[in-house]
């Protein structure tokens, strides 16, 4: 088999994470991966006619910086979502987005994306540069799953998702090359879609989630009513011991 056919790279080492039953490689299947080097910028020096006399490219001349992502299916067992982290997992590996999606008729999907090639990030006093995902037990089943909520009686859950995102800042040096990176926290967002059967769609949130959109009603002709809902929570930075 050709080396460039079907071979996927786990850029952030997710499959090597250990839980009580082994590594996540036993439970997750990597089904999509990408790595795209950061594009460089160009500075031009014009001549007396306004034409380009010289150009310099900068921003990623060493070629180390790249956007990377991986999509995993939960193929067996149960996944504890708290094993997943955002932030600086190791020097040069910074996760900026973690998402879990479940839906009827599909295996649960975990999508990890971030930046490769970053410099070591200085930790704030008493804090770490990681953000631990909230604790949910995701089952390897082709169905929508309740996360930090319960579905109301007489309606059904069609899909659910939860995602967290972080911000990465870069300080350039005098020639425009990265001199330092910093990372800061953001929100966690949870969403769900419902089908109303005998009663209007509803959900009950648990924990510190704040409802940002209550279930409404999309009333299609000759169709059961559906609804979407969303909630948010602050994604807290991990603290040092």
PASEBA-1860 file (N, C-alpha, C; in nm, 3 decimals):
! residues 241
1> XXXXXXXX> 0.084/-0.119/0.000/0.000/0.000/0.000/0.088/0.125/0.000 ~ 0.055/0.223/-0.082/0.134/0.346/-0.089/0.131/0.419/0.045 ~ 0.247/0.476/0.082/0.257/0.544/0.213/0.165/0.664/0.223 ~ 0.133/0.725/0.110/0.050/0.845/0.111/-0.098/0.815/0.087 ~ -0.136/0.688/0.099/-0.277/0.651/0.083/-0.336/0.611/0.217 ~ -0.430/0.691/0.268/-0.504/0.654/0.387/-0.429/0.663/0.518 ~ -0.305/0.705/0.517/-0.228/0.715/0.641/-0.257/0.850/0.707 ~ -0.315/0.847/0.827/-0.354/0.969/0.897/-0.262/0.995/1.015
9> XXXXXXXX> -0.238/1.121/1.044/-0.148/1.161/1.153/-0.228/1.220/1.268 ~ -0.205/1.167/1.386/-0.266/1.220/1.509/-0.175/1.332/1.559 ~ -0.197/1.453/1.510/-0.103/1.563/1.533/-0.090/1.603/1.679 ~ -0.194/1.584/1.760/-0.191/1.629/1.900/-0.182/1.513/2.000 ~ -0.160/1.393/1.951/-0.139/1.279/2.042/-0.263/1.237/2.118 ~ -0.380/1.254/2.061/-0.504/1.220/2.130/-0.514/1.069/2.154 ~ -0.475/0.990/2.057/-0.487/0.844/2.068/-0.397/0.786/2.176 ~ -0.295/0.861/2.217/-0.201/0.812/2.319/-0.247/0.844/2.461
17> XXXXXXXX> -0.356/0.921/2.476/-0.407/0.954/2.610/-0.451/0.826/2.680 ~ -0.415/0.814/2.807/-0.443/0.693/2.884/-0.566/0.713/2.971 ~ -0.658/0.616/2.967/-0.766/0.613/3.065/-0.754/0.483/3.145 ~ -0.854/0.448/3.223/-0.844/0.332/3.310/-0.846/0.199/3.238 ~ -0.870/0.202/3.107/-0.882/0.077/3.032/-0.776/0.062/2.924 ~ -0.682/0.154/2.918/-0.580/0.151/2.814/-0.561/0.289/2.756 ~ -0.533/0.298/2.628/-0.520/0.426/2.561/-0.647/0.452/2.479 ~ -0.665/0.578/2.441/-0.782/0.612/2.361/-0.776/0.553/2.221
25> XXXXXXXX> -0.660/0.501/2.182/-0.651/0.432/2.053/-0.742/0.309/2.050 ~ -0.774/0.254/2.168/-0.863/0.138/2.174/-1.009/0.177/2.151 ~ -1.040/0.306/2.169/-1.180/0.350/2.162/-1.208/0.443/2.045 ~ -1.107/0.516/2.001/-1.126/0.616/1.897/-1.065/0.570/1.765 ~ -1.129/0.609/1.657/-1.075/0.586/1.523/-1.054/0.720/1.456 ~ -0.930/0.750/1.418/-0.899/0.874/1.348/-0.946/0.860/1.203 ~ -1.042/0.945/1.162/-1.100/0.931/1.029/-1.065/1.048/0.937 ~ -1.008/1.155/0.992/-0.971/1.268/0.908/-0.863/1.348/0.980
33> XXXXXXXX> -0.763/1.394/0.906/-0.656/1.475/0.964/-0.605/1.572/0.859 ~ -0.556/1.685/0.907/-0.500/1.784/0.814/-0.390/1.862/0.883 ~ -0.298/1.913/0.800/-0.191/2.001/0.846/-0.161/2.099/0.734 ~ -0.181/2.228/0.762/-0.162/2.331/0.660/-0.065/2.436/0.712 ~ 0.055/2.447/0.653/0.150/2.550/0.699/0.092/2.689/0.690 ~ 0.126/2.775/0.786/0.081/2.915/0.783/0.140/2.984/0.660 ~ 0.058/3.061/0.593/0.106/3.137/0.477/0.192/3.253/0.526 ~ 0.293/3.288/0.448/0.378/3.401/0.482/0.323/3.531/0.424
41> XXXXXXXX> 0.365/3.641/0.484/0.330/3.774/0.435/0.444/3.830/0.352 ~ 0.414/3.932/0.270/0.515/3.990/0.183/0.526/4.140/0.207 ~ 0.648/4.189/0.215/0.674/4.333/0.222/0.745/4.376/0.095 ~ 0.697/4.482/0.030/0.753/4.529/-0.097/0.826/4.661/-0.080 ~ 0.933/4.677/-0.156/1.005/4.805/-0.164/0.984/4.860/-0.306 ~ 0.915/4.975/-0.320/0.890/5.029/-0.454/1.008/5.113/-0.505 ~ 1.022/5.116/-0.637/1.124/5.203/-0.696/1.061/5.339/-0.728 ~ 1.135/5.422/-0.800/1.087/5.558/-0.829/0.962/5.557/-0.916
49> XXXXXXXX> 0.936/5.448/-0.988/0.819/5.439/-1.073/0.699/5.374/-1.004 ~ 0.721/5.338/-0.878/0.614/5.268/-0.806/0.609/5.120/-0.833 ~ 0.704/5.069/-0.909/0.712/4.926/-0.933/0.781/4.857/-0.815 ~ 0.762/4.727/-0.805/0.826/4.652/-0.697/0.973/4.630/-0.732 ~ 1.060/4.686/-0.650/1.203/4.671/-0.672/1.260/4.552/-0.596 ~ 1.198/4.523/-0.482/1.243/4.409/-0.401/1.129/4.366/-0.311 ~ 1.129/4.240/-0.274/1.027/4.186/-0.184/1.092/4.096/-0.080 ~ 1.032/4.096/0.039/1.075/4.007/0.146/0.953/3.935/0.202
57> XXXXXXXX> 0.965/3.805/0.218/0.855/3.727/0.276/0.891/3.696/0.421 ~ 0.789/3.701/0.507/0.815/3.683/0.650/0.693/3.622/0.718 ~ 0.712/3.581/0.843/0.602/3.531/0.925/0.610/3.382/0.955 ~ 0.668/3.305/0.861/0.682/3.161/0.885/0.794/3.106/0.796 ~ 0.905/3.177/0.792/1.014/3.137/0.703/1.076/3.003/0.744 ~ 1.070/2.969/0.872/1.122/2.840/0.915/1.026/2.727/0.881 ~ 0.901/2.761/0.848/0.802/2.660/0.810/0.749/2.578/0.924 ~ 0.770/2.621/1.050/0.728/2.540/1.165/0.581/2.558/1.199
65> XXXXXXXX> 0.526/2.679/1.175/0.389/2.707/1.214/0.290/2.646/1.115 ~ 0.188/2.578/1.169/0.088/2.515/1.084/-0.042/2.500/1.160 ~ -0.153/2.507/1.087/-0.283/2.472/1.140/-0.301/2.321/1.126 ~ -0.353/2.256/1.231/-0.371/2.112/1.227/-0.505/2.074/1.288 ~ -0.559/1.963/1.244/-0.686/1.915/1.299/-0.694/1.764/1.287 ~ -0.783/1.707/1.366/-0.810/1.564/1.359/-0.954/1.538/1.398 ~ -1.019/1.446/1.327/-1.156/1.406/1.358/-1.155/1.258/1.395 ~ -1.215/1.227/1.510/-1.214/1.091/1.563/-1.358/1.041/1.580
73> XXXXXXXX> -1.381/0.913/1.553/-1.507/0.848/1.585/-1.489/0.765/1.711 ~ -1.588/0.770/1.801/-1.587/0.682/1.918/-1.647/0.549/1.875 ~ -1.561/0.449/1.856/-1.603/0.323/1.797/-1.638/0.216/1.898 ~ -1.592/0.231/2.024/-1.621/0.129/2.125/-1.610/0.188/2.264 ~ -1.679/0.125/2.357/-1.669/0.164/2.498/-1.732/0.297/2.528 ~ -1.682/0.359/2.635/-1.731/0.488/2.683/-1.613/0.583/2.698 ~ -1.631/0.705/2.650/-1.526/0.806/2.658/-1.560/0.906/2.767 ~ -1.466/0.929/2.858/-1.478/1.037/2.955/-1.423/1.163/2.891
81> XXXXXXXX> -1.511/1.261/2.864/-1.469/1.380/2.791/-1.367/1.463/2.868 ~ -1.356/1.443/3.000/-1.260/1.520/3.079/-1.115/1.481/3.048 ~ -1.094/1.375/2.970/-0.959/1.340/2.927/-0.909/1.434/2.818 ~ -1.000/1.508/2.757/-0.964/1.599/2.648/-0.931/1.736/2.704 ~ -0.828/1.799/2.649/-0.786/1.930/2.697/-0.764/2.024/2.580 ~ -0.789/2.153/2.606/-0.746/2.257/2.516/-0.621/2.322/2.573 ~ -0.551/2.399/2.490/-0.432/2.469/2.537/-0.304/2.402/2.492 ~ -0.194/2.434/2.562/-0.061/2.385/2.527/-0.041/2.243/2.583
89> XXXXXXXX> -0.061/2.143/2.500/-0.042/2.006/2.544/0.106/1.972/2.559 ~ 0.188/2.033/2.476/0.334/2.020/2.480/0.389/2.137/2.401 ~ 0.516/2.167/2.419/0.575/2.278/2.343/0.559/2.250/2.194 ~ 0.498/2.343/2.124/0.478/2.327/1.981/0.347/2.259/1.944 ~ 0.265/2.222/2.044/0.136/2.160/2.018/0.030/2.229/2.103 ~ -0.049/2.315/2.039/-0.147/2.396/2.112/-0.286/2.373/2.054 ~ -0.373/2.312/2.132/-0.511/2.287/2.091/-0.594/2.412/2.115 ~ -0.662/2.458/2.012/-0.743/2.580/2.022/-0.892/2.552/2.015
97> XXXXXXXX> -0.930/2.432/1.979/-1.072/2.399/1.970/-1.092/2.251/1.998 ~ -1.192/2.222/2.082/-1.234/2.085/2.110/-1.385/2.079/2.092 ~ -1.433/1.982/2.017/-1.577/1.970/1.995/-1.618/1.824/1.998 ~ -1.735/1.798/2.056/-1.795/1.665/2.057/-1.933/1.677/1.996 ~ -1.962/1.591/1.898/-2.092/1.595/1.830/-2.154/1.456/1.833 ~ -2.282/1.450/1.871/-2.356/1.324/1.865/-2.483/1.347/1.785 ~ -2.526/1.243/1.714/-2.649/1.254/1.637/-2.706/1.116/1.612 ~ -2.835/1.111/1.586/-2.900/0.983/1.556/-2.846/0.929/1.425
105> XXXXXXXX> -2.804/0.804/1.427/-2.756/0.739/1.306/-2.609/0.757/1.277 ~ -2.532/0.814/1.371/-2.389/0.833/1.348/-2.314/0.813/1.478 ~ -2.190/0.765/1.466/-2.107/0.749/1.585/-2.069/0.887/1.639 ~ -2.050/0.899/1.771/-2.003/1.026/1.827/-1.871/1.068/1.763 ~ -1.861/1.199/1.733/-1.741/1.253/1.669/-1.673/1.350/1.763 ~ -1.540/1.343/1.768/-1.458/1.437/1.844/-1.367/1.507/1.744 ~ -1.371/1.638/1.744/-1.291/1.718/1.651/-1.194/1.804/1.731 ~ -1.065/1.789/1.705/-0.959/1.862/1.773/-0.885/1.946/1.668
113> XXXXXXXX> -0.865/2.074/1.696/-0.788/2.156/1.602/-0.703/2.256/1.680 ~ -0.597/2.302/1.615/-0.508/2.396/1.683/-0.388/2.431/1.598 ~ -0.280/2.467/1.666/-0.160/2.519/1.600/-0.039/2.435/1.639 ~ 0.044/2.405/1.538/0.172/2.339/1.560/0.285/2.439/1.541 ~ 0.396/2.416/1.610/0.515/2.499/1.592/0.522/2.622/1.680 ~ 0.435/2.633/1.779/0.438/2.749/1.868/0.556/2.742/1.964 ~ 0.604/2.860/2.007/0.708/2.865/2.109/0.647/2.825/2.244 ~ 0.735/2.794/2.340/0.688/2.764/2.475/0.611/2.884/2.529
121> XXXXXXXX> 0.493/2.859/2.586/0.406/2.965/2.636/0.423/2.978/2.787 ~ 0.448/3.098/2.834/0.467/3.122/2.977/0.335/3.107/3.051 ~ 0.337/3.029/3.159/0.215/3.008/3.237/0.192/3.123/3.334 ~ 0.067/3.168/3.350/0.038/3.267/3.453/0.064/3.208/3.593 ~ 0.091/3.293/3.690/0.117/3.247/3.826/-0.002/3.169/3.880 ~ 0.026/3.048/3.927/-0.079/2.965/3.984/-0.171/2.899/3.883 ~ -0.142/2.916/3.754/-0.228/2.862/3.650/-0.146/2.777/3.554 ~ -0.216/2.696/3.477/-0.155/2.619/3.370/-0.202/2.673/3.236
129> XXXXXXXX> -0.140/2.627/3.130/-0.183/2.668/2.996/-0.272/2.563/2.932 ~ -0.352/2.495/3.016/-0.447/2.396/2.966/-0.587/2.424/3.021 ~ -0.686/2.378/2.946/-0.827/2.389/2.984/-0.889/2.250/2.972 ~ -0.934/2.193/3.084/-0.992/2.058/3.082/-1.138/2.063/3.040 ~ -1.176/1.973/2.952/-1.314/1.966/2.904/-1.404/1.916/3.017 ~ -1.529/1.962/3.021/-1.621/1.913/3.125/-1.641/1.762/3.117 ~ -1.682/1.705/3.228/-1.699/1.560/3.238/-1.833/1.515/3.182 ~ -1.829/1.437/3.076/-1.946/1.368/3.021/-1.902/1.227/2.988
137> XXXXXXXX> -1.994/1.134/2.998/-1.969/0.997/2.954/-2.035/0.978/2.819 ~ -1.952/0.972/2.716/-2.001/0.958/2.580/-1.992/0.810/2.543 ~ -2.105/0.755/2.500/-2.113/0.612/2.470/-2.094/0.590/2.321 ~ -2.025/0.483/2.285/-2.004/0.449/2.144/-2.132/0.389/2.088 ~ -2.228/0.476/2.058/-2.357/0.433/2.005/-2.403/0.534/1.902 ~ -2.471/0.484/1.799/-2.516/0.570/1.689/-2.648/0.636/1.727 ~ -2.639/0.729/1.821/-2.758/0.801/1.866/-2.718/0.933/1.930 ~ -2.812/1.027/1.929/-2.791/1.153/1.999/-2.787/1.128/2.149
145> XXXXXXXX> -2.701/1.201/2.220/-2.682/1.177/2.363/-2.696/1.306/2.442 ~ -2.763/1.295/2.557/-2.778/1.410/2.646/-2.643/1.442/2.709 ~ -2.610/1.569/2.713/-2.484/1.614/2.771/-2.515/1.675/2.907 ~ -2.507/1.806/2.923/-2.539/1.868/3.052/-2.687/1.910/3.055 ~ -2.775/1.819/3.013/-2.917/1.850/3.013/-2.997/1.720/3.008 ~ -3.125/1.730/3.039/-3.219/1.621/3.017/-3.326/1.669/2.921 ~ -3.371/1.580/2.835/-3.472/1.613/2.736/-3.610/1.602/2.798 ~ -3.695/1.697/2.765/-3.830/1.697/2.819/-3.911/1.577/2.775
153> XXXXXXXX> -4.016/1.549/2.852/-4.103/1.436/2.820/-4.177/1.462/2.689 ~ -4.206/1.353/2.618/-4.287/1.358/2.495/-4.220/1.437/2.383 ~ -4.087/1.448/2.386/-4.011/1.497/2.271/-3.884/1.415/2.264 ~ -3.818/1.416/2.150/-3.699/1.333/2.133/-3.580/1.418/2.093 ~ -3.462/1.369/2.126/-3.337/1.438/2.094/-3.287/1.390/1.958 ~ -3.256/1.484/1.870/-3.207/1.451/1.736/-3.055/1.457/1.727 ~ -2.997/1.563/1.786/-2.851/1.573/1.790/-2.811/1.664/1.904 ~ -2.684/1.655/1.942/-2.631/1.739/2.048/-2.484/1.765/2.022
161> XXXXXXXX> -2.434/1.875/2.076/-2.293/1.908/2.056/-2.245/1.996/2.170 ~ -2.116/1.991/2.192/-2.052/2.081/2.288/-1.914/2.115/2.234 ~ -1.877/2.242/2.241/-1.747/2.283/2.187/-1.688/2.393/2.273 ~ -1.558/2.397/2.275/-1.484/2.502/2.345/-1.376/2.558/2.256 ~ -1.352/2.688/2.264/-1.251/2.751/2.179/-1.164/2.843/2.262 ~ -1.037/2.855/2.221/-0.939/2.939/2.287/-0.878/3.035/2.186 ~ -0.817/3.143/2.236/-0.754/3.243/2.151/-0.602/3.235/2.163 ~ -0.534/3.238/2.049/-0.388/3.237/2.046/-0.339/3.370/1.993
169> XXXXXXXX> -0.248/3.434/2.067/-0.190/3.562/2.025/-0.042/3.542/1.994 ~ 0.007/3.617/1.895/0.147/3.606/1.855/0.213/3.744/1.859 ~ 0.335/3.749/1.913/0.416/3.871/1.913/0.527/3.854/1.809 ~ 0.531/3.940/1.705/0.637/3.928/1.606/0.762/4.005/1.647 ~ 0.877/3.960/1.598/1.001/4.035/1.621/1.017/4.141/1.512 ~ 1.135/4.203/1.505/1.155/4.315/1.414/1.143/4.280/1.268 ~ 1.163/4.152/1.232/1.151/4.112/1.092/1.023/4.032/1.067 ~ 0.930/4.040/1.164/0.799/3.980/1.144/0.787/3.833/1.176
177> XXXXXXXX> 0.894/3.774/1.233/0.887/3.633/1.270/0.832/3.618/1.412 ~ 0.764/3.507/1.443/0.708/3.490/1.576/0.816/3.490/1.684 ~ 0.798/3.577/1.783/0.891/3.583/1.895/0.831/3.521/2.022 ~ 0.698/3.523/2.032/0.630/3.467/2.150/0.484/3.442/2.115 ~ 0.425/3.347/2.185/0.283/3.319/2.174/0.219/3.325/2.312 ~ 0.092/3.359/2.316/0.015/3.358/2.439/-0.121/3.298/2.411 ~ -0.184/3.241/2.513/-0.313/3.176/2.495/-0.408/3.220/2.605 ~ -0.534/3.240/2.569/-0.634/3.284/2.666/-0.764/3.209/2.643
185> XXXXXXXX> -0.845/3.207/2.747/-0.964/3.123/2.748/-1.087/3.186/2.686 ~ -1.183/3.101/2.660/-1.307/3.143/2.597/-1.425/3.065/2.651 ~ -1.535/3.063/2.576/-1.657/2.998/2.625/-1.666/2.851/2.584 ~ -1.751/2.780/2.653/-1.800/2.650/2.610/-1.943/2.669/2.561 ~ -1.975/2.612/2.448/-2.108/2.626/2.391/-2.167/2.487/2.371 ~ -2.293/2.472/2.414/-2.363/2.345/2.399/-2.490/2.370/2.318 ~ -2.523/2.277/2.229/-2.642/2.292/2.148/-2.714/2.159/2.133 ~ -2.843/2.166/2.101/-2.922/2.044/2.083/-3.037/2.073/1.989
193> XXXXXXXX> -3.080/1.968/1.919/-3.196/1.975/1.832/-3.297/1.870/1.878 ~ -3.424/1.908/1.884/-3.528/1.821/1.934/-3.640/1.805/1.831 ~ -3.711/1.693/1.842/-3.836/1.674/1.768/-3.949/1.665/1.869 ~ -4.049/1.751/1.850/-4.167/1.748/1.938/-4.261/1.638/1.890 ~ -4.305/1.555/1.981/-4.395/1.444/1.945/-4.534/1.467/2.003 ~ -4.545/1.459/2.135/-4.674/1.484/2.200/-4.675/1.617/2.274 ~ -4.557/1.677/2.291/-4.547/1.803/2.363/-4.439/1.887/2.299 ~ -4.440/2.018/2.329/-4.339/2.108/2.276/-4.200/2.065/2.324
201> XXXXXXXX> -4.100/2.088/2.240/-3.963/2.053/2.275/-3.917/2.132/2.397 ~ -3.843/2.065/2.486/-3.793/2.132/2.607/-3.669/2.058/2.656 ~ -3.591/2.128/2.737/-3.477/2.066/2.802/-3.458/2.128/2.939 ~ -3.386/2.056/3.025/-3.353/2.105/3.158/-3.202/2.100/3.174 ~ -3.141/2.216/3.196/-2.996/2.224/3.206/-2.947/2.185/3.344 ~ -2.827/2.132/3.350/-2.763/2.097/3.476/-2.636/2.180/3.493 ~ -2.590/2.191/3.616/-2.463/2.259/3.643/-2.471/2.409/3.622 ~ -2.360/2.467/3.576/-2.347/2.612/3.565/-2.377/2.666/3.426
209> XXXXXXXX> -2.448/2.590/3.347/-2.480/2.633/3.211/-2.588/2.740/3.212 ~ -2.572/2.839/3.123/-2.671/2.945/3.107/-2.737/2.929/2.971 ~ -2.869/2.920/2.971/-2.943/2.906/2.845/-2.934/3.035/2.765 ~ -2.885/3.024/2.643/-2.876/3.142/2.556/-2.983/3.141/2.447 ~ -3.041/3.027/2.422/-3.156/3.017/2.332/-3.242/2.902/2.378 ~ -3.364/2.933/2.420/-3.458/2.831/2.463/-3.513/2.756/2.342 ~ -3.559/2.632/2.360/-3.619/2.560/2.248/-3.740/2.636/2.192 ~ -3.743/2.652/2.062/-3.856/2.718/1.997/-3.939/2.617/1.922
217> XXXXXXXX> -3.985/2.652/1.803/-4.063/2.560/1.722/-4.050/2.596/1.575 ~ -4.000/2.501/1.496/-4.003/2.512/1.351/-4.117/2.423/1.302 ~ -4.220/2.484/1.247/-4.345/2.413/1.218/-4.357/2.385/1.069 ~ -4.291/2.278/1.026/-4.297/2.241/0.886/-4.432/2.180/0.850 ~ -4.471/2.198/0.723/-4.598/2.142/0.677/-4.589/1.991/0.670 ~ -4.692/1.925/0.723/-4.698/1.778/0.724/-4.571/1.719/0.784 ~ -4.527/1.777/0.893/-4.405/1.732/0.960/-4.415/1.761/1.109 ~ -4.347/1.681/1.188/-4.341/1.709/1.331/-4.261/1.836/1.357
225> XXXXXXXX> -4.301/1.909/1.459/-4.231/2.031/1.493/-4.091/1.997/1.547 ~ -3.995/2.082/1.515/-3.859/2.066/1.566/-3.816/2.194/1.637 ~ -3.708/2.185/1.711/-3.657/2.302/1.784/-3.509/2.287/1.809 ~ -3.440/2.400/1.819/-3.300/2.402/1.859/-3.286/2.484/1.987 ~ -3.181/2.457/2.061/-3.154/2.530/2.184/-3.004/2.535/2.207 ~ -2.957/2.639/2.275/-2.815/2.654/2.303/-2.794/2.702/2.446 ~ -2.676/2.674/2.498/-2.636/2.720/2.631/-2.486/2.742/2.631 ~ -2.439/2.824/2.724/-2.296/2.854/2.733/-2.248/2.850/2.877
233> XXXXXXXX> -2.118/2.831/2.891/-2.053/2.831/3.022/-1.910/2.876/3.001 ~ -1.850/2.941/3.100/-1.709/2.980/3.092/-1.621/2.856/3.101 ~ -1.524/2.849/3.011/-1.426/2.740/3.014/-1.311/2.784/3.102 ~ -1.299/2.722/3.219/-1.201/2.766/3.319/-1.062/2.710/3.288 ~ -0.962/2.795/3.304/-0.822/2.752/3.292/-0.786/2.662/3.410 ~ -0.705/2.559/3.384/-0.659/2.470/3.490/-0.563/2.544/3.584 ~ -0.566/2.505/3.710/-0.477/2.565/3.810/-0.363/2.469/3.841 ~ -0.250/2.525/3.882/-0.136/2.442/3.920/-0.151/2.396/4.064
241> X> -0.085/2.287/4.096/-0.097/2.230/4.231/-0.028/2.319/4.333
END
